[in-house]
Amino acid sequence: MTASIDFTPELADLVMFMSRVAISIRMHTPYRYRSGWESAKEHCKHVLWLSDSIHYFGEIARCIKANDIESAIRAVNSTIVNYKEYSIAGDGWVSDPMLTFKAKPAEPVFGEFYDGWILDEGLALLERIKEKAEQ
């Protein structure tokens, strides 16, 4: 039987990260959308990619809860691959994820959202979980 690893800090960070992503999702809904900066269709594409970026965490959490460290590492590795794919521009998908996960420029456009932080923070969090699991 494998000794239990305490992932409490990482799981707490994961919940906080998911909360921030949820706020970004909300900002692409009628909650905020009252102007014509982007079409509703464009906002739907952002919601797709933002929600896609957090749905993988359920499998990671399930593996950690079951103390199945090998499966947790596989789930983390798979999610890291998916996050890296978001940074590759491509029109072969429903839309280009790079349009959602773009970095904030030096001079941001008023009213435009920049969700590039999600890839950097998400990858850093995933690497921390993986590092702890591999100890």
Secondary structure, 3 states (H helix, E strand, C coil): CCCCCCCHHHHHHHHHHHHHHHHHHHCCCCCCCCCCCCCHHHHHHHHHHHHHHHHCHHHHHHHHHCCCHHHHHHHHHHHHHHHHHHCCCCCCCCCCHHHCCCCCCCCCCCCCCCCCHHHHHHHHHHHHHHHHHCC
